[in-house]
Amino acid sequence: NEDQFVWRLLNVIAEEERMDLRRCLHLALQQWSKDSKITSRTLTIITSHTAIQQHQNAAWMLLSEISALNQSVDTKFLLDNWKSYGTVTMSTTNDSILVSILTIIGNM
């Protein structure tokens, strides 16, 4: 399935040691932003994938990269998730998701 391939690829890019790939993704997102290809519908679709466990890291990483391009992420969605992830004990919290949420907040 094409969708699964894309999410597997994004999961690889989301890994901490793959900053080289993340830079390439950022360049592609910059171009898409200039071409107005990142729409509110795009953000809604990506946002919906934060609820899918296999896609969470990749979706948050993607939202983090997009927010750096002055694309607006829904504030209510962001704060609700901050509360949700922030109240989970540190032993069960995924650090990369918290970092992505903080990055998005910092980009606002």
LUMTI-690800 format. One record per residue (C-alpha): y, z, x. Coordinates in Angstrom, 2 decimals. Layout:
<pt v="Y" w="Z" u="X"/>
...
// end
This chain:
<pt v="0.00" w="0.00" u="0.00"/>
<pt v="3.42" w="-0.98" u="1.37"/>
<pt v="5.08" w="2.24" u="0.19"/>
<pt v="2.51" w="4.36" u="2.02"/>
<pt v="3.04" w="2.36" u="5.20"/>
<pt v="6.80" w="2.97" u="5.03"/>
<pt v="6.35" w="6.71" u="4.50"/>
<pt v="3.78" w="6.95" u="7.33"/>
<pt v="6.26" w="5.18" u="9.61"/>
<pt v="9.09" w="7.50" u="8.53"/>
<pt v="6.84" w="10.52" u="9.14"/>
<pt v="6.32" w="9.34" u="12.72"/>
<pt v="10.08" w="8.86" u="13.18"/>
<pt v="10.68" w="12.35" u="11.75"/>
<pt v="8.60" w="14.01" u="14.49"/>
<pt v="10.77" w="16.00" u="16.89"/>
<pt v="9.62" w="14.15" u="19.99"/>
<pt v="10.48" w="10.74" u="18.50"/>
<pt v="14.25" w="10.85" u="18.94"/>
<pt v="14.11" w="7.36" u="20.49"/>
<pt v="12.81" w="5.96" u="17.20"/>
<pt v="15.32" w="7.98" u="15.22"/>
<pt v="18.15" w="6.33" u="17.16"/>
<pt v="16.79" w="2.93" u="16.14"/>
<pt v="16.58" w="4.08" u="12.53"/>
<pt v="20.17" w="5.31" u="12.71"/>
<pt v="21.36" w="1.91" u="13.93"/>
<pt v="19.55" w="0.19" u="11.04"/>
<pt v="21.01" w="2.66" u="8.55"/>
<pt v="24.50" w="2.08" u="9.98"/>
<pt v="24.16" w="-1.62" u="9.31"/>
<pt v="22.79" w="-1.05" u="5.82"/>
<pt v="25.68" w="1.29" u="5.09"/>
<pt v="28.20" w="-1.33" u="6.27"/>
<pt v="26.45" w="-3.89" u="4.05"/>
<pt v="26.56" w="-1.45" u="1.09"/>
<pt v="22.77" w="-1.44" u="0.83"/>
<pt v="22.57" w="2.35" u="0.60"/>
<pt v="23.36" w="2.99" u="-3.05"/>
<pt v="23.22" w="6.04" u="-5.28"/>
<pt v="19.89" w="4.70" u="-6.56"/>
<pt v="18.60" w="4.60" u="-2.98"/>
<pt v="19.63" w="8.23" u="-2.50"/>
<pt v="18.00" w="9.20" u="-5.81"/>
<pt v="14.72" w="7.59" u="-4.74"/>
<pt v="14.77" w="9.29" u="-1.33"/>
<pt v="15.72" w="12.59" u="-2.95"/>
<pt v="12.72" w="12.36" u="-5.29"/>
<pt v="10.43" w="12.11" u="-2.28"/>
<pt v="11.51" w="15.54" u="-1.01"/>
<pt v="9.24" w="16.94" u="-3.74"/>
<pt v="6.18" w="15.06" u="-2.43"/>
<pt v="4.57" w="17.21" u="0.25"/>
<pt v="3.41" w="14.27" u="2.42"/>
<pt v="6.93" w="12.79" u="2.39"/>
<pt v="9.08" w="15.93" u="2.66"/>
<pt v="9.86" w="15.84" u="6.38"/>
<pt v="10.55" w="12.11" u="6.38"/>
<pt v="12.68" w="12.25" u="3.21"/>
<pt v="14.81" w="15.12" u="4.53"/>
<pt v="15.19" w="13.42" u="7.92"/>
<pt v="16.24" w="10.20" u="6.17"/>
<pt v="18.78" w="12.05" u="3.98"/>
<pt v="20.09" w="13.77" u="7.11"/>
<pt v="20.58" w="10.44" u="8.90"/>
<pt v="22.20" w="8.86" u="5.84"/>
<pt v="24.58" w="11.81" u="5.36"/>
<pt v="25.88" w="11.22" u="8.90"/>
<pt v="27.15" w="7.85" u="7.66"/>
<pt v="29.46" w="9.44" u="5.08"/>
<pt v="27.00" w="8.81" u="2.29"/>
<pt v="27.15" w="11.57" u="-0.29"/>
<pt v="24.06" w="13.64" u="-1.04"/>
<pt v="24.10" w="15.45" u="-4.39"/>
<pt v="25.59" w="18.89" u="-3.68"/>
<pt v="23.68" w="20.67" u="-6.47"/>
<pt v="20.39" w="19.20" u="-5.25"/>
<pt v="21.23" w="20.28" u="-1.71"/>
<pt v="22.21" w="23.84" u="-2.63"/>
<pt v="19.19" w="24.29" u="-4.90"/>
<pt v="16.91" w="23.24" u="-2.06"/>
<pt v="18.76" w="25.41" u="0.46"/>
<pt v="18.16" w="28.40" u="-1.80"/>
<pt v="14.53" w="27.42" u="-2.25"/>
<pt v="13.75" w="26.81" u="1.43"/>
<pt v="16.05" w="29.57" u="2.64"/>
<pt v="14.29" w="32.26" u="0.62"/>
<pt v="10.78" w="31.32" u="1.73"/>
<pt v="9.55" w="33.57" u="4.53"/>
<pt v="10.11" w="32.10" u="7.97"/>
<pt v="6.37" w="31.92" u="8.64"/>
<pt v="5.88" w="29.39" u="5.85"/>
<pt v="9.16" w="27.50" u="6.11"/>
<pt v="9.22" w="24.09" u="7.73"/>
<pt v="11.93" w="24.34" u="10.38"/>
<pt v="12.62" w="20.60" u="10.44"/>
<pt v="13.46" w="20.65" u="6.72"/>
<pt v="15.90" w="23.54" u="7.20"/>
<pt v="17.50" w="21.72" u="10.14"/>
<pt v="17.87" w="18.57" u="8.00"/>
<pt v="19.46" w="20.54" u="5.15"/>
<pt v="21.88" w="22.22" u="7.57"/>
<pt v="22.71" w="18.84" u="9.13"/>
<pt v="23.52" w="17.40" u="5.71"/>
<pt v="25.71" w="20.43" u="4.90"/>
<pt v="27.46" w="19.96" u="8.26"/>
<pt v="28.10" w="16.30" u="7.44"/>
<pt v="29.77" w="17.10" u="4.13"/>
// end
